[in-house]
Amino acid sequence: MTQSDIHAAVQQRYGAIADSAAPSCCGDSSDCGCDSANATLYDSALLEGLPVDVTNLSLGCGDPVSIASLNPGETVLDLGSGGGIDCFLAARQVGDSGYVIGVDMTPAMLMKANANKVQMGAHNVEFRKGQIEALPVTDNSIDVVMSNCVINLSPDKTAVFGEAFRVLKPGGRVSISDIVTEGEFSESLRADMAKWSECVTGAIDVESYTGLMRETGFVDIQVVSKVDAEGIVPRQDGMPRIFSARITATKPV
Ligand SMILES: C[S@@+](CC[C@H](N)C(=O)[O-])C[C@H]1O[C@@H](n2cnc3c(N)ncnc32)[C@H](O)[C@@H]1O
């Protein structure tokens, strides 16, 4: 399986989800996969005032904004911004003097995000087309890199962390929610592109994940929480245990 095969499978899946996104696509079901509305991951007070088109296209596995401790005036980058929910939440916290950039490779998802931006009248948010392994963002320009259920989908996680490091200012922070495992998937499971694009078989062991971040140069790497993800991603026999983790780190000054 080449990297472009994986990108194509992921893009195909999220393009189809964006194209079919409709209010109540998930309803109250508790067995939603990563392809369904997951706005219940957030404190309801946070979501107040967000249009249903934003909350119903929430495909994350956590809430990276709440652990990011954002300050007014900061510049935030969201890796794999989807319909934009975390960008809009961050935009409220950084205010008019701050700025939020969402990067996503899926054109249909960018169209949804931009339509949501217009609906919200958000002036401090911008969505850019690009791959998180080669970010369309200037060096040393970002205060906080966040991401919600996306890095597990990347075929080159080393490149993603390298890019996050490159674009962060010295002292900049990382705030991630992502799917991780205890143990690794077998090569045959990893080759299952459907499961990969459902945020399952692209996930790697949490120690490997934080190890890659350390090798990139990040410091103060903390797994803030790690909870069983079986309610979010379906696990089958022969798979390692799967978790939704919140991970923070810093680029040294
Ligand atoms: C599971 S969804 C999460 C979306 C959003 N973060 C949220 O919480 O709703 C994954 C998103 O990441 C994007 N994505 C996946 N891999 C990517 C990559 N390598 N480069 C850029 N975007 C990617 C997909 O297009 C999709 O919009």
The ligand as an ORCA input file, in Angstrom:
! r2SCAN-3c Opt
* xyz 0 1
  C     -11.847     11.999     11.091
  S     -11.959     13.500     10.177
  C     -11.720     14.709     11.475
  C     -12.132     16.101     11.079
  C     -12.056     17.166     12.166
  N     -10.739     17.217     12.750
  C     -13.097     16.961     13.235
  O     -12.753     16.772     14.405
  O     -14.292     16.982     12.896
  C     -10.408     13.528      9.316
  C     -10.174     14.750      8.428
  O      -8.785     14.830      8.162
  C      -8.568     15.007      6.785
  N      -7.283     14.341      6.487
  C      -6.984     13.039      6.693
  N      -5.712     12.782      6.355
  C      -5.190     13.962      5.910
  C      -3.910     14.353      5.409
  N      -2.923     13.464      5.296
  N      -3.725     15.640      5.054
  C      -4.746     16.548      5.160
  N      -5.972     16.231      5.625
  C      -6.204     14.955      5.998
  C      -9.759     14.387      6.098
  O      -9.982     14.954      4.834
  C     -10.881     14.691      7.089
  O     -11.498     15.926      6.831
*
